[in-house]
Amino acid sequence: MEAVGGIIRGVHEIYYLHTSESKFYIEALDPSTKEVLIIDRTSHEVYLEEYGTEIPPGVISKKICGLVGIIRLLAGPYLVVISSKSKVGEINGQSVWKIESTECIGYHRTDLHLNEEQRIDNQMYESMLKFALEWNHFYFCTNYDITHSMQRLYNTSPEFLQMPLLERADQRFVWNGHLLRDLSMQPQLSKFLIPIICGFVLIEAAVINNKRFEYILISRRSCFRAGTRFFMRGLDVEGHAANFVETEQIVQYKGKSASYVQTRGSIPLFWSQRPNLQYKPQPQLSKTQSHLDGFQKHFDSQIVNYGNQVVINLIDHKGPEQKMEKTFAKTITDSKNNMIRYYPFDFHHECRKMRWDRLSILMERVSRDQEEFGYFMMEDDNTLTRHQTGMFRTNCMDCLDRTNVVQSMLARRSLESQFKDFKILGPMETIQDHRQSDFERMFKNTWADNADFCSKQYAGTGALKTDFTRTGKRTMFGLLQDGFNSIIRYYKNNFSDGFRQDSIDLLLGNYLIDETEGLSSPSPFRQPRDVKFTLLPVISIVAFSMFVISILLPSSDLSLQLLYILFWLSATVVSFAFIIIYGTEFVNRPKLSFSKLKSD
């Protein structure tokens, strides 16, 4: 497995962090190594003692699980380390870990060099960084490259496999690339630099027909145009799509491996859908940018990475989404790219009244393409027996709920073919024949969990429609659960996603802190707000309170009381209407990259 897994140039696995007043010592404790990474807390110099160094007395020592990187806040640089991890499972015999907790340690020993305003801002930056790192959706492996699919690793050269793990990683999926940027300039530090992905990883042993195999699902979220549901839509000028996720399904059986890869991503046009207190804000297509140029940049990259493309578009063909569907279809036609095939499917219309069995119409429509694309398969001696030649790219508006349902169905059909190739299933057997098995339950729950993770990362809540993914049918309880999640989504998207977007931008380096903030340059946290931001809510609350009081307090003059009730009701309605009209002023907006979002 060495040629495919690329386990030649890994990173250290065991570390001790020794902290003194003047330096950090990160000591590698792997057998046959004495390397110590030293960081000077005053000069910020970083260097390696290859043959070890004497750790001074009086240091504070603790075991750590790895180095996330270094980030600069207002108070100065911070060292970010992995303080605990849990094992997810193994791929090609190499352990895959989930990050359970991290720790941020400032180089500075005091914040006296900051004024009061800067101290408050630095605390805000610290809370953003802590929030981003506490997502609990980060994974890493020290001796296997989980940023690449099995097929991509198989197609690489021996020279590629000799490269350091971070250098050869797929940069689309490395979420700590910004934090490791300065350290990566020194090649001798490569064994300390761990690429970390964000997404979902599950590795489970399963049995069908008394044949034991490993079932693996990996979702890799792109760090390009990353963000929250309503603040990141469509494409950027480089063709990167919001909410882009590559999902790989792997089966390992008796040393053999099979892999099937799909992608999801926001509709590849220039569009936005800013939160404005409405439940579903109107999507807005850009009138100044060339949709065809952005579309071609996006799919040029897709075709290079994955081959032929089948685009499954699940958005509505009527209502607010209609214009999006027509523009998308026209752009595909105008591109005249014969490597792209387009399948529009109005999910909500086709599956109305809980007729989810009608998804079979879509599955039948794309069956020939799926058979043509195939999947990757390799024997235990690394002999290639199958190659995936194309990719299904699925989207709805959010690329979450509808998308996950369809992706799980495509994955299931591919899995059945792989099982027959492995002879886990007989020639006439289907997975449906084992619908009461533990594997069937595990498969459904895995894809539902994948949906929840992807949804929490983008929309802030678990996915909708997961009752179908978990049970194979739509249920009344599932509808109620979807209603609850929809309410939570509405609140988060309008009143907390600005902070969440800022946290992501800070982690990924989309916003770089200027050390003069609060001195010669303005603080991003002190943007002036229009007077109506405070005035209208106050008027609305007072008017509503007076309306309630007018109803509850008895009056000898009923006509006067009725007049009061109508007046305060009118004041409540008018003030609330103005709040809705100026809804974008009242949502929690990003502060760090707001000018960038505005230009989008």
N, C-alpha and C positions, 0 to 999 in steps of 0.2 A: 504493500500500500504506500510505500514511501514516495513513489513517483507521482501518485495522484494526490496524496495528502500534503506533500511538501513539508515533511517533518524534519528536514535536515537542519535548517537555520531557524531555531525557535528562540524563545526568550527565557530568562530565569523564572523559576517557579516559586522559590522560597526567599523571603527577604526579612531583614531586620532594619527598622528605622531608628537610628540613634540621633537624638536632638540635643545639641549643646547651645550655649548662648550665641555662638558665632557661626555654627555650621550645622547642616544636615548630612548625616552619613547613611546612605542606603546600601546595606551590605547584602550581597547575594550569598545565600547559604546552600546552593546546589552543590552536589559532590563534584570534585575536580575543578572548582573555581574559587578564586579569592577576590573577585572584583568588588570594588567599593565605589559607588557614585557619590561624589562629594559636592555639596552646594554651599557656597559662601553666602551667608545671610546678609552681609554688609555690602560686598562688592558685586554680588549676584553671579560670580564666576561659577561655572559648572565644569568639573573635570573628573576623570576616571583614574583611580589607582588600580591598575590591572593585577598587581600581585599583592593587593591588600594594604592596609595601613593600620596603625595602632589607634584604636578608639580611645579618646581621652577619658579620664575618670569623671564621674559626676554627670554623665549624660543620661537622658531619659530614653530608655529603649523599649520598643514594642515590636511585635511581629506584625507585618503587613502582607497583603496578598498581591500587591503590584502597585505600579505608578500610573495614575491617570494623566498627570502632566503638571504644567505650571501655567497659572493665569494671573494677569496683572489687574488689580483693582486700584481704587484711589489710594489706599494705604500702602500699595506696593505689591510685589509678587506674592502669590500664595502657592504652596506645594499641595497638590491634591493626590491622595493615595487611597487605595482600596483597603478598607479595614476588615471587611469580612466578605465571604463568598460562599456559595453553595453549589454542589455538583449537580448538573443537569443530566449528564450521561456521557457517553463516549461516541466519537465518530472516528472510524479507522483506528481504534484503540487509543485515541487521545482524548483526554478529559475536556469537556466544555463546562465553563463556570458561569454562574449568574452572579452579578454584583449585588450583594445584600446591603452594604453600607460603605460610605466613603468618609474621609476626613479632610478638611481644608485647614492648612497650617500657614499662618502668615509669616513672612520673613521678618517683619518688624516686631520689636518687643514693646513698643509704645506707639500711640497714635497722636502724640503731642505735635507732630509736624502737620496735622490737619486742623483746620478751623472747625467750628461747631457745625456749620452747614455741611462741610465735607465729611465729618464723622457720621452724620445722619445719612448722607448719600452712600457712604461706604457700607454702612449697615444694610442699606437697601440692596446694594450689589451682592453682599454676602448672602442675604436671604434669597435672592434670585438664583445664585449659584447653587445654594443648598437645595432649593426647590427642584432645579433641573436635575441634580445628581440623585435626588431621592425618588426619581421616577420608578425605580425598581424594574426597569425594562432593558438593562444593559448586560451584555454577555461578552465573554472573551475566551480564547484558547491559546495556550502558550506554545503548542507544537503543531497546530493544524490551522490552516488559513480559512476561517469561517466567513470571511468577507467575499469569498469566491464560491461559485457553484462547483460541483464535482466536475462537470464538463469543462468549465473554464480551466480548472487546475490540470485536468488531463491533457488539454491542448497546449500547455505551456512547455517551454524548453528547460533542459537541465540547468542552464544559466539562470533562468528565472527563479528556480527553486533554491538556488544558492544565495539569492538576495535576502537581506534582513526582512523579518516578518512585516514590519510597518511599511517598508519601502515597496514591497510587492503587493500590498493589500489594495483592494479596490477602493479608491478614495471616496467613491460615492457613499460608501457605507461606514466610513471610519468617523465616529462621532467625537473622538478626542484628538482629531488631527490638529486643530488650532492649539490645543494645550501642549501638544508634543512638537510644535513647529520648530521652536528654537533648539530643543534637544536633538531633533533629527538632523540638524546641521552638523553634528559631530558623529560620524559613522561608528566610532568606537563605542558609543553608548547604545548601540542597536539592541543588545540583549536585555536592556531595561525598558524598552519601548513597546508597549502592548497595544495593538489596535483593538478598539472596543466598538461593537455594533449595538444598535438600538433596534428593538423589534420583539421577536418572540422565538423561543427555541424550546422544543419538547422532544425528548428521546425516551421511547418506551419499548420494552420487550413485549412481544405479542406471539400468540400461537393460533394457527389455523391448521386443521387436519393433522394435529400433533407435530407440526413443523414450526420451530421457533425462529423468529426473525426480529430485527430491530426496525421500528418505525420511527422516522425522524421528520420533523417539520421545522423549517427555519424561515422566518420572515425578516428580511433586512430592510430597514427604513432608510431612505436616502437622506443625507444631511444637506443636500442642495435644495433650496427653496423649502426648507423645513419650517413648520409652524403649526398654528392652530386653525381650526375649521374655517372660520370666516375671514381671518386675516391673511390666509395663504390659499389662493385659488389659482388655477391655470398655470401659465408659463412665465418664466423670466426671460430676459433678452438672450440668454445663452441656450434656451430650449429645455431647461430643467423644469419638470412638472412638480407641482405641489403634491404632497401625500403620495409620493412614489415609493412603492414597496415591492421588492422582489421576494417571491415565496417559492421555496424549494422543498419538495417532498422526496425523501430518500428512504429506500428499503435496503437493508443489509442482511444477506442470508448466505451462510456458509462461505464467507469470504468474498462473495459477489456483491455488487452494488448496483442499484438503479436509482435514477434521479429524474424528476420532472419539475420544470420551472415555469412559473407564470409571473406576470407583473400586473400591478394596478397603478393608476395615477390619475390626477385631476385631468379634466378635459383639456387637451393640448392646444388651447387658444389663449389669447390675452383677454382675461376677464376677471371680474372681482365681484364680491358679494359682501360688502361691509355690514357688520351688525348695526342695527338702527332701532332696536327695541321691538321690531316686528318679529313674529314667529319665524317666517321665512322671508328674509330680505330679497328684493328683486335682483337677480343676477344681471350684471352690466358688462356687455362686450365693449372692448376698447374701440374707439373710432379713429385713433391716431396711429396705432401700431399695425403692422402687416401680419395678420393671422397666418397666412401661408408661409411666410419666412420663419416664424416661430415653430410652426408645425413641422416644416422640413428639417429644421435643426434638431428638433426632438426625435423625429423618426429616423434621421440619419444615424443618430447615436443608438437608437433602439435596434436598428438593422445590423449595425456593426457588432453590437453586443450579443444579439439573440437570433439574427436571421430574419426570415419572413415574418410578417406580422398579421395576426387576425385581431381586429379591433371589435370588441363587444361593447356596445353602448346601451346602457339600461335606463336612460333617463326618459321622462315622459315626452310624448309627442304632442301634447296639448298643454295649455296653461303657460306659466312662467318659463318652463324648461323648453318649450317648443322652439323658440328662436335659437337656443343653444344647439339643439339637435340639428336644425336645418343648416346652421352655419358650419357645424362640424362636418356634416355630410358633404356640403358643397366644397369645403376645404380639402377633404380627402379626394373628391373628384378632380378638383383643380390641380392637385399635386401630381396627378397622372403617374403615380408610382405603382407599378404592377406587383410590387412586393408587399402591398398592404391590401387586405380584404376587410370589408366593413359589414358588420351585422348589427343593425339597430333592432332593439327589442324593448318595447314599452312595458317594463316589468309591472308597474302598478295597474295598467289596463289589462294586460294579459292574465295577471294573477288576481284580479279583483274578486271579491266575495270569497276570499281564502282558497281560490282554485290554484294552489301552488303546483298541482300535478301538471299544469300547463307549461311548466319550465321544460318539460320533455320536448316541446316544440323547438325551443332554442337548442337543446342538446342534439336533437336530430339534425338541425340545420348545420351545425358546426362539426358533426361527427366525421365527415370526410377530411376536413382540415386537421382535426386532431389525429386521425390515423396517419395522415401524410407527415405531420411534424414528428410523431413518435416521441421517444424519450431516450435518455442516456442510459446505457447498460454496460457493465464491465465485469469480466470473469475474475476469479480469484488470482489469476496470474497476470492481471492488468491488461488482458486482451480486450480490446473494444469490440462489442457485439452490436451495439445500437448507438445512434447519435441523434440528438434532438435538433431538428433543422429549422424550427420556427417557434413562435411564441404567441400565446394568447394574452392580449392586453385588455383588461376589463375595467370599465369605469361606470359609475353612476354620478350623481352630483358630488357626493362626499367621498365616493370610493370606499365605502364602509359596509353598510348593511346588505344592500342588494348585491354588491360586488362579491362579498364573502360567500353568499349563498351559491352563486354561480361558480366561483372558483372551487368550492368544495366539491361540487358535482363534476367538474372537469378533472379534479385530482382523483376522485373516486373511480372514474372510468379508466384513467391512465393506470391506476393502481391494480385494477383487475387484470389488465394486460400484462403488467409486470409479474403478478402472481402466477399467471399461466406460463410465462417464460421461465420462471424459477421452479415451475412444477409444484408450487405450493397449492395451487388449484388445478383440478383436472381440466381437460380440454372443454368439457361441456358444463363445468361448474361456473357459478358466478358468486360475487361477494354477497348478493342478496340471499343465496342459499345459507349463509351464515349470519343472518340478520339478528339472531338471538345470542350470538357469541360475544365474549368479552371484547374481542377486537372491534366489532361493530360499534359498541358503546364507546370504546376508547377513541376510535376514529372520529365519531361525531362530536364528542366532547373536546377533542383536540382542535378541530376546526372552529368550534364555538369559542374556545378559549383564545385562539388566534384572532378571531373577530373582536373579542372583548379587548385584547391588548392593543390591537391596531386602532380601535375606536377610542380607547382611553388616551392614547398618545396624540390623537388628532382632534377629537371632539370633546374629550374630558369625561366621558361616561362609557359604560359598557355598550356593546353593539345592540342594535335592534334586530328582531327577526331571528335571534339565536335559538328560539324554541324549535324552529323548523330544522336548523342545523343539528341540534341535539337529539331531536326525536323523529325527524322526517315528516312532521306535520305541523300545521299552524294550530295553536291552542288559545283558548280564552285567557288563560293565565299569562301566556306570552304577550297577548295584546295589552293586558294590564301592565305588565312589566315594561313594555315598550312605551306606554303612556307615561309611566314614572320616569324612565330614562329621558324621555323627550322634555319633560319639565326641567329636569336637572341640566340637560344640555342647554336649554333656553337660558337658564340663569347663568351658567358658566360662560357661554358664548357672549353674553351681553355684559356681565359684571365682573368677570375674573380673567378672561382670556388675554387681556392686554398685558397683565403681569406674566402670564404663562408664555406669551410670545416673546416678551423681553428676556425671560429666563433662557429660552432656547437661543435667541440671538446672542446673548452674552456667552453662553457655553460654546457656541460654534464660531465665535469670532466675527459674526456679522456686524457687531458693534464693538469698537475698540475704545476703551476708556482713555480720555485725555486727562493727564495728571494736573492740568490747570483748571479742571472743572471746579466751579465754586470760587475761583480766583479771577483769572483774566478771561475765562470763557464761561458761558452760562451752564447751569445744571439742567440736564434733561428732565429732572423731576420737578422743576419749578416753571413749567410752561403756563402762561397766563390763560385763564378760562374766562369765557364771556359771562357777563353778569346774569344772563338767563339761566346759566348752569346752576346757580344757587337760588335765584329768585323764583323761577317757575315751580320747583318742587315745594318751596315754602308756601307759595300761594295755593298750590294744589292741596297740601296737607291742611292748611288753615281753612280753606273753603269746604273741604270734605268734613272736617271736624264741626264746623258751624252748621253744615247740612244735617249731620246726625243730631246735634244739640237741638236744632229747630224742630226736628221730628219728636224727640224725646220729651222736651219741656212743654208742659201744657200752657195754653194761652187762652185768655177770655175772648180774644178777638180771633176767630178762626180764619177770617179772610186775611188778616195781617200775618198770622202764622203761615198760611199757605204761600203768601207773597215771599216771606223769608225763605221758606223751603225751596221755592222755585228759583229765587235769586242765588242762593248758595249752591244749589244743584247746577245751575247754569255756569257759575264760576268754577265749580269742580270740573265739569265737562270741558269747558273752554281751555282751562289751564292744562288739563290732561291732554287735550288735543294738541296744544302747542308743544308739549313734551314729546308726543309721538312725531309731530312734524319735524322737530329738531332732534330726532332720536339719536343721531350719530354723536351729538354733543354730550349725551348722558351715558353712553356705554364706556366700559373700561378699555381705553385704547392703549396700544403700545406707546411707550415714551422714548425708547432708545432708538428705534429705527422708524419713527413715525413719518419722517420726511420721505423715506424710501417707500413706505407703504402708500403715502399720498400720491407719489409719482406713478405708482403702479395703476 
